[in-house]
Protein backbone atom coordinates (compact mmCIF):
# COMPACT_ATOMS: atom_id res chain seq x y z
CA UNK A 1 0.00 0.00 0.00
CA UNK A 2 2.81 2.54 0.65
CA UNK A 3 4.01 2.20 -3.01
CA UNK A 4 0.55 3.03 -4.34
CA UNK A 5 0.31 6.13 -2.14
CA UNK A 6 3.72 7.40 -3.34
CA UNK A 7 2.69 6.87 -6.99
CA UNK A 8 -0.57 8.82 -6.49
CA UNK A 9 1.23 11.74 -4.84
CA UNK A 10 3.71 11.82 -7.79
CA UNK A 11 0.90 11.99 -10.40
CA UNK A 12 -1.18 14.69 -8.67
CA UNK A 13 1.36 17.55 -9.06
CA UNK A 14 1.91 16.57 -12.73
CA UNK A 15 -1.83 16.75 -13.42
CA UNK A 16 -2.02 20.15 -11.70
CA UNK A 17 0.86 21.49 -13.84
CA UNK A 18 -0.88 20.32 -17.05
CA UNK A 19 -4.21 21.84 -16.01
CA UNK A 20 -2.68 25.25 -15.17
CA UNK A 21 -0.45 25.37 -18.26
CA UNK A 22 -1.30 28.25 -20.66
CA UNK A 23 -1.02 25.83 -23.60
CA UNK A 24 -3.53 23.36 -22.17
CA UNK A 25 -6.42 24.72 -24.22
CA UNK A 26 -4.43 24.52 -27.47
CA UNK A 27 -3.27 21.02 -26.67
CA UNK A 28 -6.91 19.95 -26.54
CA UNK A 29 -7.64 21.55 -29.93
CA UNK A 30 -10.11 24.14 -28.68
CA UNK A 31 -9.93 27.61 -30.18
CA UNK A 32 -13.53 28.70 -29.82
CA UNK A 33 -16.25 28.72 -32.45
CA UNK A 34 -17.87 25.67 -33.89
CA UNK A 35 -16.72 22.97 -36.25
CA UNK A 36 -16.77 24.16 -39.82
CA UNK A 37 -17.01 27.82 -38.84
CA UNK A 38 -14.17 29.79 -40.43
CA UNK A 39 -14.46 32.67 -37.96
CA UNK A 40 -13.28 31.03 -34.72
CA UNK A 41 -13.95 34.21 -32.72
CA UNK A 42 -17.69 33.73 -33.18
CA UNK A 43 -19.54 30.85 -31.55
CA UNK A 44 -22.78 29.42 -32.73
CA UNK A 45 -24.09 28.29 -36.08
CA UNK A 46 -22.54 29.13 -39.39
CA UNK A 47 -24.06 32.00 -41.33
CA UNK A 48 -26.09 31.15 -44.42
CA UNK A 49 -24.45 33.73 -46.69
CA UNK A 50 -22.95 32.38 -49.88
CA UNK A 51 -19.21 32.66 -50.26
CA UNK A 52 -17.31 32.69 -53.53
CA UNK A 53 -14.96 29.82 -54.25
CA UNK A 54 -11.28 30.71 -54.00
CA UNK A 55 -9.68 31.70 -57.29
CA UNK A 56 -7.74 28.98 -59.08
CA UNK A 57 -4.02 29.35 -59.31
CA UNK A 58 -2.59 29.63 -62.78
CA UNK A 59 0.34 27.48 -63.81
CA UNK A 60 3.70 29.13 -63.51
CA UNK A 61 5.07 27.45 -66.62
CA UNK A 62 3.26 25.73 -69.43
CA UNK A 63 3.90 22.01 -69.57
CA UNK A 64 4.57 20.51 -72.99
CA UNK A 65 1.73 18.33 -74.29
CA UNK A 66 2.06 14.70 -73.32
CA UNK A 67 2.24 12.04 -75.97
CA UNK A 68 -0.01 9.09 -75.46
CA UNK A 69 1.50 5.66 -75.75
CA UNK A 70 -0.15 3.72 -78.50
CA UNK A 71 0.57 0.07 -78.04
CA UNK A 72 -2.00 -0.81 -80.64
CA UNK A 73 0.10 0.44 -83.53
CA UNK A 74 -0.54 3.96 -84.62
CA UNK A 75 1.42 4.08 -87.87
CA UNK A 76 0.54 7.74 -88.14
CA UNK A 77 -1.18 7.32 -91.50
CA UNK A 78 1.85 7.16 -93.78
CA UNK A 79 1.31 3.38 -94.22
CA UNK A 80 -2.45 3.75 -94.70
CA UNK A 81 -3.99 2.22 -97.79
CA UNK A 82 -4.50 -1.03 -99.64
CA UNK A 83 -1.61 -3.52 -99.79
CA UNK A 84 -1.19 -6.64 -101.93
CA UNK A 85 0.66 -9.33 -99.97
CA UNK A 86 2.20 -12.50 -101.41
CA UNK A 87 3.28 -15.35 -99.13
CA UNK A 88 5.86 -17.97 -100.11
CA UNK A 89 4.39 -21.23 -101.45
CA UNK A 90 4.12 -24.44 -99.48
CA UNK A 91 1.92 -23.49 -96.49
CA UNK A 92 -1.76 -22.81 -95.93
CA UNK A 93 -0.92 -19.08 -95.90
CA UNK A 94 0.74 -19.20 -99.33
CA UNK A 95 -0.75 -17.18 -102.15
CA UNK A 96 -1.71 -13.54 -102.72
CA UNK A 97 -4.23 -11.42 -100.82
CA UNK A 98 -5.11 -7.83 -100.03
CA UNK A 99 -4.99 -6.14 -96.64
CA UNK A 100 -5.96 -2.63 -95.56
CA UNK A 101 -3.89 -0.44 -93.25
CA UNK A 102 -5.64 2.41 -91.48
CA UNK A 103 -4.25 4.37 -88.51
CA UNK A 104 -1.75 1.65 -87.68
CA UNK A 105 -4.30 -1.18 -87.85
CA UNK A 106 -4.02 -4.00 -90.39
CA UNK A 107 -7.17 -5.83 -91.45
CA UNK A 108 -8.14 -8.27 -94.15
CA UNK A 109 -9.94 -11.56 -94.80
CA UNK A 110 -9.18 -13.57 -91.63
CA UNK A 111 -6.25 -11.35 -90.58
CA UNK A 112 -5.71 -8.47 -88.17
CA UNK A 113 -2.69 -6.73 -86.72
CA UNK A 114 -0.75 -3.51 -86.26
CA UNK A 115 1.92 -1.36 -87.89
CA UNK A 116 3.96 0.80 -85.51
CA UNK A 117 5.12 4.31 -86.44
CA UNK A 118 8.60 2.95 -87.21
CA UNK A 119 7.17 0.33 -89.62
CA UNK A 120 7.32 -2.80 -87.47
CA UNK A 121 4.30 -4.97 -88.20
CA UNK A 122 2.68 -7.93 -86.45
CA UNK A 123 -0.41 -9.81 -87.59
CA UNK A 124 -2.44 -12.86 -86.64
CA UNK A 125 -4.58 -14.73 -89.15
CA UNK A 126 -6.72 -17.85 -89.33
CA UNK A 127 -7.24 -20.27 -92.22
CA UNK A 128 -9.55 -23.17 -91.36
CA UNK A 129 -8.17 -24.38 -88.00
CA UNK A 130 -4.63 -23.06 -88.55
CA UNK A 131 -3.34 -19.92 -86.80
CA UNK A 132 -0.78 -17.83 -88.68
CA UNK A 133 1.44 -15.33 -86.85
CA UNK A 134 3.59 -12.94 -88.88
CA UNK A 135 6.03 -10.12 -88.28
CA UNK A 136 7.94 -7.84 -90.58
CA UNK A 137 8.83 -4.34 -91.63
CA UNK A 138 7.05 -1.76 -93.77
CA UNK A 139 9.16 0.88 -95.53
CA UNK A 140 7.59 3.36 -97.91
CA UNK A 141 5.56 1.36 -100.45
CA UNK A 142 7.07 -2.08 -99.83
CA UNK A 143 6.98 -4.53 -96.94
CA UNK A 144 8.38 -7.95 -96.10
CA UNK A 145 8.58 -10.41 -93.24
CA UNK A 146 8.18 -13.95 -92.01
CA UNK A 147 5.25 -16.05 -90.81
CA UNK A 148 4.77 -19.22 -88.78
CA UNK A 149 1.71 -21.40 -88.74
CA UNK A 150 0.34 -23.42 -85.83
CA UNK A 151 0.90 -26.64 -87.86
CA UNK A 152 4.66 -25.94 -87.92
CA UNK A 153 4.90 -24.65 -91.49
CA UNK A 154 6.67 -21.30 -91.96
CA UNK A 155 7.62 -18.97 -94.77
CA UNK A 156 8.18 -15.41 -95.93
CA UNK A 157 5.88 -12.70 -97.27
CA UNK A 158 6.25 -9.55 -99.38
CA UNK A 159 3.87 -6.65 -99.82
CA UNK A 160 3.37 -3.72 -102.21
CA UNK A 161 1.22 -0.67 -101.57
CA UNK A 162 -1.54 -0.35 -104.19
C-alpha positions as CSV (number, residue, x, y, z in Angstrom):
1,X,0.0,0.0,0.0
2,X,2.8,2.5,0.7
3,X,4.0,2.2,-3.0
4,X,0.6,3.0,-4.3
5,X,0.3,6.1,-2.1
6,X,3.7,7.4,-3.3
7,X,2.7,6.9,-7.0
8,X,-0.6,8.8,-6.5
9,X,1.2,11.7,-4.8
10,X,3.7,11.8,-7.8
11,X,0.9,12.0,-10.4
12,X,-1.2,14.7,-8.7
13,X,1.4,17.5,-9.1
14,X,1.9,16.6,-12.7
15,X,-1.8,16.7,-13.4
16,X,-2.0,20.1,-11.7
17,X,0.9,21.5,-13.8
18,X,-0.9,20.3,-17.1
19,X,-4.2,21.8,-16.0
20,X,-2.7,25.2,-15.2
21,X,-0.5,25.4,-18.3
22,X,-1.3,28.2,-20.7
23,X,-1.0,25.8,-23.6
24,X,-3.5,23.4,-22.2
25,X,-6.4,24.7,-24.2
26,X,-4.4,24.5,-27.5
27,X,-3.3,21.0,-26.7
28,X,-6.9,19.9,-26.5
29,X,-7.6,21.5,-29.9
30,X,-10.1,24.1,-28.7
31,X,-9.9,27.6,-30.2
32,X,-13.5,28.7,-29.8
33,X,-16.3,28.7,-32.4
34,X,-17.9,25.7,-33.9
35,X,-16.7,23.0,-36.2
36,X,-16.8,24.2,-39.8
37,X,-17.0,27.8,-38.8
38,X,-14.2,29.8,-40.4
39,X,-14.5,32.7,-38.0
40,X,-13.3,31.0,-34.7
41,X,-14.0,34.2,-32.7
42,X,-17.7,33.7,-33.2
43,X,-19.5,30.8,-31.5
44,X,-22.8,29.4,-32.7
45,X,-24.1,28.3,-36.1
46,X,-22.5,29.1,-39.4
47,X,-24.1,32.0,-41.3
48,X,-26.1,31.1,-44.4
49,X,-24.5,33.7,-46.7
50,X,-22.9,32.4,-49.9
51,X,-19.2,32.7,-50.3
52,X,-17.3,32.7,-53.5
53,X,-15.0,29.8,-54.3
54,X,-11.3,30.7,-54.0
55,X,-9.7,31.7,-57.3
56,X,-7.7,29.0,-59.1
57,X,-4.0,29.4,-59.3
58,X,-2.6,29.6,-62.8
59,X,0.3,27.5,-63.8
60,X,3.7,29.1,-63.5
61,X,5.1,27.5,-66.6
62,X,3.3,25.7,-69.4
63,X,3.9,22.0,-69.6
64,X,4.6,20.5,-73.0
65,X,1.7,18.3,-74.3
66,X,2.1,14.7,-73.3
67,X,2.2,12.0,-76.0
68,X,0.0,9.1,-75.5
69,X,1.5,5.7,-75.7
70,X,-0.1,3.7,-78.5
71,X,0.6,0.1,-78.0
72,X,-2.0,-0.8,-80.6
73,X,0.1,0.4,-83.5
74,X,-0.5,4.0,-84.6
75,X,1.4,4.1,-87.9
76,X,0.5,7.7,-88.1
77,X,-1.2,7.3,-91.5
78,X,1.8,7.2,-93.8
79,X,1.3,3.4,-94.2
80,X,-2.4,3.7,-94.7
81,X,-4.0,2.2,-97.8
82,X,-4.5,-1.0,-99.6
83,X,-1.6,-3.5,-99.8
84,X,-1.2,-6.6,-101.9
85,X,0.7,-9.3,-100.0
86,X,2.2,-12.5,-101.4
87,X,3.3,-15.4,-99.1
88,X,5.9,-18.0,-100.1
89,X,4.4,-21.2,-101.5
90,X,4.1,-24.4,-99.5
91,X,1.9,-23.5,-96.5
92,X,-1.8,-22.8,-95.9
93,X,-0.9,-19.1,-95.9
94,X,0.7,-19.2,-99.3
95,X,-0.8,-17.2,-102.2
96,X,-1.7,-13.5,-102.7
97,X,-4.2,-11.4,-100.8
98,X,-5.1,-7.8,-100.0
99,X,-5.0,-6.1,-96.6
100,X,-6.0,-2.6,-95.6
101,X,-3.9,-0.4,-93.2
102,X,-5.6,2.4,-91.5
103,X,-4.3,4.4,-88.5
104,X,-1.8,1.6,-87.7
105,X,-4.3,-1.2,-87.9
106,X,-4.0,-4.0,-90.4
107,X,-7.2,-5.8,-91.4
108,X,-8.1,-8.3,-94.1
109,X,-9.9,-11.6,-94.8
110,X,-9.2,-13.6,-91.6
111,X,-6.2,-11.4,-90.6
112,X,-5.7,-8.5,-88.2
113,X,-2.7,-6.7,-86.7
114,X,-0.7,-3.5,-86.3
115,X,1.9,-1.4,-87.9
116,X,4.0,0.8,-85.5
117,X,5.1,4.3,-86.4
118,X,8.6,2.9,-87.2
119,X,7.2,0.3,-89.6
120,X,7.3,-2.8,-87.5
121,X,4.3,-5.0,-88.2
122,X,2.7,-7.9,-86.4
123,X,-0.4,-9.8,-87.6
124,X,-2.4,-12.9,-86.6
125,X,-4.6,-14.7,-89.1
126,X,-6.7,-17.8,-89.3
127,X,-7.2,-20.3,-92.2
128,X,-9.5,-23.2,-91.4
129,X,-8.2,-24.4,-88.0
130,X,-4.6,-23.1,-88.6
131,X,-3.3,-19.9,-86.8
132,X,-0.8,-17.8,-88.7
133,X,1.4,-15.3,-86.9
134,X,3.6,-12.9,-88.9
135,X,6.0,-10.1,-88.3
136,X,7.9,-7.8,-90.6
137,X,8.8,-4.3,-91.6
138,X,7.0,-1.8,-93.8
139,X,9.2,0.9,-95.5
140,X,7.6,3.4,-97.9
141,X,5.6,1.4,-100.4
142,X,7.1,-2.1,-99.8
143,X,7.0,-4.5,-96.9
144,X,8.4,-7.9,-96.1
145,X,8.6,-10.4,-93.2
146,X,8.2,-14.0,-92.0
147,X,5.3,-16.0,-90.8
148,X,4.8,-19.2,-88.8
149,X,1.7,-21.4,-88.7
150,X,0.3,-23.4,-85.8
151,X,0.9,-26.6,-87.9
152,X,4.7,-25.9,-87.9
153,X,4.9,-24.7,-91.5
154,X,6.7,-21.3,-92.0
155,X,7.6,-19.0,-94.8
156,X,8.2,-15.4,-95.9
157,X,5.9,-12.7,-97.3
158,X,6.3,-9.5,-99.4
159,X,3.9,-6.6,-99.8
160,X,3.4,-3.7,-102.2
161,X,1.2,-0.7,-101.6
162,X,-1.5,-0.3,-104.2
